[in-house]
Amino acid sequence: GLGAHRTRRWRGLLAGAAVGPALLLTGGGRHTSLSIYLFLRALILLGRIGNKSERPWLRALLAPTRWEHGDTLMMCLSSSQVLYSWIMVPQSLGSSYVSFLNMHGGKPTWIVAALRHIVESNRAGNRVDVARILPASVRQPGEPRGWQRARTVTPLLLREGHSFWTHGLSFLFEAYKRSLPVYLPVYFVPALLIHRKSFLNSDLKLVKKTLQGAARSSLFLASYCTLAWQACMVGSSVASALFGRRSLNGVWLYTITAAPGLATLLEKKSRRMELAVYVAARAVEAWVNCADDWGWIPAVARIKRMDVVMYSVASALMMHAYCDDCGRNRDVFRSKYLNIIDFIFGNVGHSSEQIRHVPSNSELAGQVVHKMRKSLSQTSLAMLMQQIPEAGNGEAGDASQGAELNLD
């Protein structure tokens, strides 16, 4: 063929691309979220490989990927799309994700519907009449004139007797109580499975570390939800004062929903990119669904199984980073991911371009014991056959005794 040396830079790329259609074996349903997530992670790996290059133009192009808070910026941009879709086009998100946002949003659904009405009315140039869409069970706060004059979301979000600051503090406390049950299993279940022997040591160091992680992540989610509503109130007041009440449209909503992404700074640095990529995958999926509803995507560009295409590209890029060019780019993987991939695909032979799997310690021990038994059995049998005397030999007793000694 082309030769091992000539193809060392792209064999893994081709092998990874060939794996993509295996996604069809999972059934007829699409796996868009998974494919987008893996695709984004593959792009991150590709960016890290590019940052190792000595080409000035390539490093200049990839400069944003080296920003210290690039993960937070990604989270802010993704937050804009996800929260916009949740409020304006909830069908563009998965039903389970919408339920998650409804629960942690901490507001009744009629408030979200009223906010949607304000944005849609201002975008279309129609009259805002929030009182018209309120359910009969909800008492309209304030006078009807106040609703018509303000056209902002602040009267909707503020509870009776609360100011801007007291609303933020009380909502943060309640959001934290909702977030803690979400993250406790996320931290404790893996810790119990992986470190079950050392989890309950006398110093309880691992227990304390797990509790700290759950508390910190819960604070992130609670702060994220609190910032969303506080930014909504501030943004509506500032936009109304500077640009008029008609400015509370879709562009305004996109802008103010970026602020919750700043809550990512409360998370541990090693987890920020994980969060950003996960939310970005949801954001990309939601944006594509919205663009499809708006008619922005032509019919010729629609691929029935786009998830398989993205999965193939993601697999190709990951395998390219893993083993191509004698494994020189393996350092772009985080250690925990590299250990998993090594376990699945193999972990030796990269420098010799012959990747092979190394068995576990138990497998190695089993192979050694099996070979020793087989070798001992064959040797003993051969020696026994050699020492059996021929018929009529008078030294049968001595030979038999020697055979017994040799077997021992």
C-alpha positions in Angstrom: 0.0 0.0 0.0 1.1 3.5 0.8 3.4 2.4 3.5 3.3 2.8 7.3 5.7 5.8 7.3 3.9 7.8 4.6 0.5 7.4 6.2 1.5 7.9 9.9 0.0 11.4 10.0 -3.5 10.5 8.9 -4.2 6.8 9.4 -6.0 7.5 12.7 -8.0 10.2 11.1 -9.3 7.8 8.5 -9.9 5.0 11.0 -11.9 7.4 13.3 -14.1 8.5 10.4 -14.9 4.9 9.5 -16.2 4.4 13.1 -18.9 7.1 12.7 -21.6 5.0 11.0 -21.6 2.7 14.1 -24.0 5.2 15.6 -26.7 3.8 13.4 -26.5 0.6 15.4 -28.1 2.4 18.4 -31.5 2.5 16.8 -33.6 4.8 14.6 -33.5 7.8 17.0 -31.1 10.7 16.5 -28.3 11.5 18.9 -27.8 15.1 18.0 -26.8 16.3 21.5 -24.2 13.6 21.9 -22.8 14.2 18.5 -22.5 17.9 18.9 -20.9 17.5 22.3 -18.2 15.1 20.9 -17.8 17.4 17.9 -17.1 20.4 20.1 -14.6 18.4 22.3 -12.9 17.3 19.1 -12.5 20.9 18.0 -11.0 21.8 21.3 -8.4 19.0 20.8 -7.7 20.3 17.3 -7.2 23.8 18.7 -4.7 22.5 21.3 -2.8 20.7 18.5 -2.7 24.0 16.6 -1.4 25.9 19.6 1.6 23.6 19.6 2.5 24.7 16.0 5.3 27.1 15.3 3.4 28.8 12.5 2.8 32.5 13.5 -0.4 32.8 11.5 -2.0 29.7 13.0 -1.1 30.7 16.6 -2.6 34.2 15.8 -5.8 32.6 14.5 -6.1 30.4 17.6 -5.3 33.2 20.1 -8.9 33.2 21.6 -8.4 29.6 22.6 -5.5 30.6 24.9 -7.5 33.3 26.8 -7.6 32.6 30.5 -11.3 33.0 30.7 -12.2 31.7 27.3 -14.4 29.0 28.9 -16.4 31.7 30.7 -16.9 33.6 27.4 -18.1 30.4 25.8 -20.5 29.9 28.6 -21.9 33.4 28.3 -22.5 33.0 24.5 -24.1 29.6 25.0 -26.3 30.9 27.8 -27.7 33.6 25.5 -29.0 30.9 23.1 -30.2 28.4 25.7 -32.1 30.9 27.8 -33.5 32.6 24.7 -34.7 29.3 23.4 -36.2 28.4 26.8 -38.3 31.6 26.9 -39.1 32.2 23.2 -38.8 28.8 21.4 -39.0 26.0 24.1 -39.6 23.4 21.4 -36.1 23.9 20.1 -34.8 22.3 23.4 -35.3 18.8 24.6 -38.3 18.3 26.9 -36.1 17.1 29.7 -33.9 20.1 29.5 -37.0 22.4 29.4 -38.3 20.7 32.6 -34.9 21.2 34.2 -34.9 24.9 33.4 -38.5 25.3 34.5 -37.7 23.8 37.9 -34.5 25.7 38.5 -35.9 28.9 37.0 -37.9 29.2 40.1 -40.7 31.1 38.5 -44.2 30.0 37.5 -44.7 29.3 33.8 -47.1 32.3 33.5 -44.1 34.7 34.2 -42.1 33.1 31.3 -45.2 33.4 29.1 -45.6 37.1 30.0 -41.9 37.8 29.3 -42.4 36.0 25.9 -45.4 38.2 25.2 -43.5 41.4 26.0 -40.6 40.5 23.6 -42.9 39.3 20.8 -45.1 42.4 21.0 -42.2 44.8 21.0 -40.6 42.9 18.1 -43.8 43.0 16.0 -44.6 46.6 17.1 -47.8 45.6 18.7 -49.3 46.9 22.0 -48.0 45.2 25.1 -50.9 44.0 27.3 -49.6 41.6 29.9 -52.8 41.7 31.9 -54.6 40.0 29.0 -52.4 36.9 29.1 -52.3 36.4 32.8 -54.2 33.4 34.2 -57.4 34.0 36.1 -55.8 32.6 39.3 -53.1 35.3 39.3 -53.9 38.6 40.9 -52.5 41.4 38.9 -50.1 43.4 41.1 -50.4 47.2 40.9 -52.8 49.2 38.9 -53.7 48.3 35.3 -52.2 51.6 34.3 -48.9 50.6 35.8 -48.6 47.6 33.6 -49.4 49.5 30.4 -47.0 52.3 31.2 -44.0 50.2 32.4 -44.0 47.5 29.8 -41.0 46.0 31.6 -40.5 42.7 33.4 -39.6 44.1 36.8 -43.2 44.2 38.1 -43.6 40.6 37.0 -40.5 39.3 38.7 -40.5 41.3 42.0 -42.6 39.6 44.7 -44.9 41.7 46.9 -42.9 43.6 49.5 -39.5 42.8 47.8 -37.0 45.2 46.4 -34.3 44.4 43.7 -31.8 43.3 46.4 -34.1 41.4 48.7 -35.4 39.5 45.7 -31.9 38.5 44.7 -30.9 37.3 48.1 -34.1 35.4 48.8 -34.1 33.8 45.3 -30.4 32.8 45.7 -31.2 31.0 49.0 -34.1 29.1 47.5 -32.2 28.3 44.3 -29.3 26.9 46.4 -31.8 24.5 48.2 -33.0 23.3 44.8 -29.5 22.9 43.4 -28.0 20.9 46.3 -30.0 17.7 45.7 -28.9 17.8 42.1 -25.2 17.9 42.8 -24.9 15.7 45.8 -25.5 12.4 43.8 -23.2 13.7 41.0 -20.3 13.9 43.5 -21.0 11.2 46.0 -22.0 8.3 43.7 -18.7 8.3 41.7 -16.7 8.8 44.9 -18.4 5.8 46.6 -17.9 3.6 43.5 -14.2 4.5 42.8 -12.9 5.2 46.4 -15.2 3.0 48.4 -12.4 1.6 50.5 -10.8 4.9 51.5 -14.0 7.0 51.5 -14.8 6.6 55.2 -11.2 6.8 56.6 -10.8 8.3 60.0 -9.8 11.7 58.7 -12.8 11.8 56.3 -10.7 13.8 53.9 -12.4 12.5 50.8 -15.9 13.1 52.3 -15.0 16.7 53.0 -13.6 17.2 49.5 -16.8 15.7 48.0 -19.0 17.9 50.1 -17.0 21.0 49.1 -17.3 20.1 45.4 -21.1 19.6 45.7 -21.5 22.8 47.6 -19.4 24.8 45.1 -21.3 23.4 42.1 -24.6 24.1 43.8 -23.6 27.7 44.4 -22.8 28.0 40.7 -26.2 26.8 39.5 -28.0 28.9 42.1 -26.0 32.0 41.1 -26.6 31.3 37.5 -30.4 31.3 37.9 -30.3 34.3 40.2 -28.2 36.3 37.8 -30.6 35.5 35.0 -33.6 37.2 36.7 -31.5 40.0 38.2 -30.0 40.8 34.8 -33.4 40.7 33.2 -34.7 43.4 35.6 -31.6 45.6 35.3 -31.5 45.1 31.5 -35.2 46.1 31.1 -34.8 49.2 33.1 -31.6 50.4 31.4 -32.9 49.6 27.9 -36.2 51.3 28.5 -34.5 54.4 29.8 -31.9 54.6 27.0 -33.7 53.3 23.9 -37.3 53.3 24.7 -39.7 50.5 25.8 -39.8 49.1 22.3 -36.2 48.0 22.7 -37.2 45.0 24.8 -37.1 42.7 21.8 -35.3 39.6 20.8 -31.9 41.3 20.5 -32.3 42.7 24.1 -33.2 39.2 25.4 -30.2 37.7 23.7 -28.0 40.4 25.2 -29.1 40.2 28.8 -29.2 36.4 29.0 -25.4 36.3 28.5 -24.9 37.6 32.0 -25.7 34.4 33.9 -22.7 32.8 32.2 -20.4 34.8 34.6 -21.5 32.4 37.3 -19.0 30.0 35.8 -16.2 31.9 37.5 -17.5 30.4 40.8 -16.7 26.9 39.6 -13.4 25.1 39.9 -11.1 25.9 37.0 -10.9 22.3 35.8 -14.7 22.1 35.5 -15.4 25.3 33.7 -14.6 24.0 30.2 -16.7 20.9 30.9 -19.7 23.1 31.8 -19.0 25.4 28.8 -18.8 22.5 26.3 -21.9 20.8 27.7 -24.0 24.0 27.5 -22.5 24.9 24.1 -23.7 21.6 22.7 -27.2 22.4 23.8 -26.9 25.9 22.5 -25.7 24.8 19.0 -28.6 22.3 18.8 -31.1 24.9 19.9 -29.8 27.5 17.4 -30.0 25.0 14.5 -33.6 24.2 15.4 -34.5 27.9 15.7 -32.8 28.6 12.4 -34.7 25.8 10.8 -38.0 27.2 12.2 -37.1 30.7 10.9 -36.4 29.3 7.4 -32.7 30.2 7.5 -31.5 26.7 6.5 -32.1 25.8 2.8 -33.6 22.4 2.0 -30.4 21.4 0.2 -28.4 21.9 3.4 -30.6 19.6 5.5 -29.0 16.2 6.1 -31.3 13.5 7.5 -28.7 12.0 9.8 -26.5 15.0 10.5 -25.7 13.4 13.9 -23.9 10.6 12.2 -21.9 13.0 10.1 -20.8 15.0 13.2 -20.0 11.8 15.1 -17.8 10.6 12.2 -15.9 13.9 12.1 -15.6 14.0 15.9 -14.3 10.4 15.9 -11.8 11.2 13.2 -10.4 14.2 15.0 -10.1 12.4 18.3 -8.3 9.4 16.8 -6.1 11.8 14.9 -5.0 13.5 18.2 -4.7 10.1 19.9 -2.4 8.1 17.6 -1.4 9.9 14.4 2.2 11.0 13.9 3.5 8.3 16.4 1.3 9.7 19.2 3.0 13.0 19.5 -0.2 14.9 20.2 -1.5 12.6 23.0 -0.7 15.3 25.5 -3.7 17.4 24.3 -6.0 15.0 26.1 -6.7 15.5 29.8 -5.2 12.7 31.8 -8.6 11.2 32.9 -9.8 11.0 29.3 -6.5 9.6 28.0 -6.7 6.8 30.6 -10.2 5.9 29.4 -9.2 5.9 25.8 -6.1 4.0 26.5 -8.1 1.3 28.3 -10.4 1.0 25.3 -8.0 1.3 22.3 -4.6 0.4 23.7 -1.8 2.2 25.3 1.5 1.1 23.8 3.1 1.0 20.4 2.5 4.7 19.4 6.2 5.4 18.7 6.5 2.2 16.6 3.2 2.9 14.8 1.7 -0.4 16.0 -0.9 0.3 18.6 -1.8 -2.7 20.7 -3.8 -3.3 23.8 -1.9 -4.2 27.1 -3.9 -6.6 29.2 -4.7 -5.9 32.8 -2.6 -7.3 35.7 -5.2 -10.0 36.3 -5.1 -11.0 32.7 -1.3 -11.1 32.6 -1.2 -13.2 35.8 -3.7 -15.6 34.4 -1.8 -16.0 31.2 1.5 -16.7 33.1 -0.2 -19.3 35.3 -1.8 -21.0 32.3 1.6 -21.1 30.4 3.4 -22.5 33.5 0.8 -25.2 34.0 0.9 -26.2 30.3 4.7 -26.2 30.2 5.0 -28.2 33.4 2.4 -30.7 32.2 4.2 -31.3 28.9 7.7 -31.6 30.5 6.6 -34.0 33.1 4.7 -36.2 30.6 7.7 -36.3 28.3 10.1 -37.2 31.1 7.7 -39.9 32.3 7.5 -41.5 28.9 11.2 -41.5 28.5 11.8 -43.3 31.9 9.2 -46.1 31.4 11.2 -49.3 31.0 10.7 -51.7 28.1 9.0 -55.0 28.7 11.3 -57.6 30.4 13.8 -54.9 31.7 15.0 -56.0 35.1 15.4 -52.4 36.3 11.8 -51.6 36.3 11.7 -50.9 40.0 14.6 -48.5 39.8 13.1 -46.7 36.8 9.8 -46.4 38.5 11.4 -44.9 41.6 13.4 -42.4 39.4 10.2 -41.4 37.7 8.6 -40.6 41.0 11.5 -38.6 42.1 11.6 -36.6 38.8 7.8 -35.9 39.1 8.2 -34.4 42.5 
